[in-house]
Amino acid sequence: MVMGARAGSRRHPIQAGDRPVLQWGPLPLRGPQVYPFAMIELPASYKEFLADKSQLFIDTVRPVLMQSAAEKLHGVRVVYNPGATGHQAHLDDSIPFGVVVEDID
């Protein structure tokens, strides 16, 4: 025993009994989301634009279409790059909401 120390005054947290034992584990899944994508409905014009496109194309441009639908501020410009990147989509403040413009870079 250390000189001047009282018996039982310094216990390990697991042995303390007066505090809950904290353990590592997964984080709770209840944090706020900026855009709950499952609840965002694409405008009819966006759905029509995607109707005859390949799944790869849809997977590429859908996140930008979803962002546009969530904000309802700007339209979307889809650009075809002849290199390895293929299609890219971005919000364009010169295009009104609900409109998709295809372009070649």
C-alpha positions as YAML, in Angstrom:
chain: A
units: angstrom
residues:
- id: 1
  name: MET
  ca: [0.00, 0.00, 0.00]
- id: 2
  name: VAL
  ca: [1.21, 3.52, -0.82]
- id: 3
  name: MET
  ca: [1.90, 5.80, 2.14]
- id: 4
  name: GLY
  ca: [-0.94, 8.25, 2.74]
- id: 5
  name: ALA
  ca: [-3.43, 6.44, 0.49]
- id: 6
  name: ARG
  ca: [-6.67, 5.24, 1.94]
- id: 7
  name: ALA
  ca: [-7.68, 1.69, 1.28]
- id: 8
  name: GLY
  ca: [-10.35, 1.49, -1.43]
- id: 9
  name: SER
  ca: [-10.12, 5.14, -2.47]
- id: 10
  name: ARG
  ca: [-8.72, 4.35, -5.91]
- id: 11
  name: ARG
  ca: [-10.67, 1.61, -7.60]
- id: 12
  name: HIS
  ca: [-10.65, 0.63, -11.25]
- id: 13
  name: PRO
  ca: [-13.80, 1.94, -13.09]
- id: 14
  name: ILE
  ca: [-15.03, -1.60, -13.72]
- id: 15
  name: GLN
  ca: [-14.80, -2.30, -10.01]
- id: 16
  name: ALA
  ca: [-16.30, 1.02, -8.92]
- id: 17
  name: GLY
  ca: [-19.90, -0.16, -9.28]
- id: 18
  name: ASP
  ca: [-21.27, 3.39, -9.09]
- id: 19
  name: ARG
  ca: [-20.64, 4.17, -12.79]
- id: 20
  name: PRO
  ca: [-21.83, 2.25, -15.83]
- id: 21
  name: VAL
  ca: [-19.15, 0.38, -17.69]
- id: 22
  name: LEU
  ca: [-18.48, 2.02, -21.06]
- id: 23
  name: GLN
  ca: [-17.69, -0.31, -23.93]
- id: 24
  name: TRP
  ca: [-16.89, 0.22, -27.58]
- id: 25
  name: GLY
  ca: [-19.68, -0.54, -30.00]
- id: 26
  name: PRO
  ca: [-21.39, 0.65, -33.17]
- id: 27
  name: LEU
  ca: [-22.64, 4.22, -33.32]
- id: 28
  name: PRO
  ca: [-26.41, 4.72, -33.19]
- id: 29
  name: LEU
  ca: [-28.08, 5.23, -36.56]
- id: 30
  name: ARG
  ca: [-30.29, 8.11, -35.52]
- id: 31
  name: GLY
  ca: [-28.25, 11.10, -36.71]
- id: 32
  name: PRO
  ca: [-29.89, 13.76, -38.85]
- id: 33
  name: GLN
  ca: [-29.59, 13.49, -42.61]
- id: 34
  name: VAL
  ca: [-29.28, 16.49, -44.89]
- id: 35
  name: TYR
  ca: [-31.26, 14.90, -47.73]
- id: 36
  name: PRO
  ca: [-33.30, 11.77, -46.96]
- id: 37
  name: PHE
  ca: [-32.83, 10.40, -50.49]
- id: 38
  name: ALA
  ca: [-35.40, 7.65, -50.09]
- id: 39
  name: MET
  ca: [-38.13, 10.28, -49.77]
- id: 40
  name: ILE
  ca: [-37.07, 12.60, -52.61]
- id: 41
  name: GLU
  ca: [-39.32, 12.28, -55.64]
- id: 42
  name: LEU
  ca: [-37.72, 13.08, -58.97]
- id: 43
  name: PRO
  ca: [-39.67, 15.46, -61.22]
- id: 44
  name: ALA
  ca: [-41.43, 13.85, -64.20]
- id: 45
  name: SER
  ca: [-38.94, 15.48, -66.59]
- id: 46
  name: TYR
  ca: [-36.02, 13.76, -64.82]
- id: 47
  name: LYS
  ca: [-37.83, 10.40, -64.91]
- id: 48
  name: GLU
  ca: [-38.52, 10.81, -68.63]
- id: 49
  name: PHE
  ca: [-34.87, 11.71, -69.23]
- id: 50
  name: LEU
  ca: [-33.74, 8.48, -67.50]
- id: 51
  name: ALA
  ca: [-36.35, 6.24, -69.14]
- id: 52
  name: ASP
  ca: [-34.25, 4.97, -72.07]
- id: 53
  name: LYS
  ca: [-30.81, 5.17, -70.41]
- id: 54
  name: SER
  ca: [-28.54, 2.32, -69.32]
- id: 55
  name: GLN
  ca: [-28.20, 1.40, -65.66]
- id: 56
  name: LEU
  ca: [-24.57, 2.59, -65.66]
- id: 57
  name: PHE
  ca: [-25.67, 6.01, -66.97]
- id: 58
  name: ILE
  ca: [-28.49, 6.21, -64.38]
- id: 59
  name: ASP
  ca: [-26.10, 5.32, -61.55]
- id: 60
  name: THR
  ca: [-23.75, 8.06, -62.73]
- id: 61
  name: VAL
  ca: [-26.23, 10.95, -62.97]
- id: 62
  name: ARG
  ca: [-28.84, 9.99, -60.35]
- id: 63
  name: PRO
  ca: [-27.02, 11.53, -57.34]
- id: 64
  name: VAL
  ca: [-26.95, 14.93, -59.07]
- id: 65
  name: LEU
  ca: [-30.59, 14.62, -60.13]
- id: 66
  name: MET
  ca: [-31.47, 13.81, -56.51]
- id: 67
  name: GLN
  ca: [-29.55, 16.84, -55.26]
- id: 68
  name: SER
  ca: [-31.34, 19.04, -57.78]
- id: 69
  name: ALA
  ca: [-34.72, 17.61, -56.73]
- id: 70
  name: ALA
  ca: [-33.91, 18.16, -53.05]
- id: 71
  name: GLU
  ca: [-32.85, 21.78, -53.47]
- id: 72
  name: LYS
  ca: [-35.31, 22.71, -56.27]
- id: 73
  name: LEU
  ca: [-33.03, 25.56, -57.35]
- id: 74
  name: HIS
  ca: [-31.11, 24.54, -60.47]
- id: 75
  name: GLY
  ca: [-31.26, 22.20, -63.42]
- id: 76
  name: VAL
  ca: [-28.68, 19.59, -64.40]
- id: 77
  name: ARG
  ca: [-26.10, 19.57, -67.16]
- id: 78
  name: VAL
  ca: [-24.92, 16.11, -68.28]
- id: 79
  name: VAL
  ca: [-21.62, 16.23, -70.13]
- id: 80
  name: TYR
  ca: [-20.14, 13.46, -72.25]
- id: 81
  name: ASN
  ca: [-16.36, 13.26, -72.08]
- id: 82
  name: PRO
  ca: [-14.89, 11.10, -74.86]
- id: 83
  name: GLY
  ca: [-12.14, 9.83, -72.56]
- id: 84
  name: ALA
  ca: [-12.26, 7.21, -69.84]
- id: 85
  name: THR
  ca: [-14.51, 9.31, -67.58]
- id: 86
  name: GLY
  ca: [-17.58, 9.02, -69.82]
- id: 87
  name: HIS
  ca: [-20.60, 10.97, -68.57]
- id: 88
  name: GLN
  ca: [-20.55, 13.50, -65.77]
- id: 89
  name: ALA
  ca: [-23.43, 15.48, -64.32]
- id: 90
  name: HIS
  ca: [-23.46, 18.70, -62.34]
- id: 91
  name: LEU
  ca: [-25.90, 21.33, -61.16]
- id: 92
  name: ASP
  ca: [-25.99, 24.37, -63.41]
- id: 93
  name: ASP
  ca: [-27.42, 27.63, -62.13]
- id: 94
  name: SER
  ca: [-28.07, 28.81, -65.70]
- id: 95
  name: ILE
  ca: [-30.56, 25.95, -66.21]
- id: 96
  name: PRO
  ca: [-33.98, 26.15, -64.53]
- id: 97
  name: PHE
  ca: [-35.00, 23.44, -62.08]
- id: 98
  name: GLY
  ca: [-36.52, 20.39, -63.74]
- id: 99
  name: VAL
  ca: [-34.54, 20.72, -66.97]
- id: 100
  name: VAL
  ca: [-31.70, 18.41, -68.04]
- id: 101
  name: VAL
  ca: [-29.31, 19.53, -70.77]
- id: 102
  name: GLU
  ca: [-26.95, 17.07, -72.47]
- id: 103
  name: ASP
  ca: [-23.67, 18.49, -73.70]
- id: 104
  name: ILE
  ca: [-20.33, 17.35, -75.13]
- id: 105
  name: ASP
  ca: [-17.13, 18.45, -73.45]
...
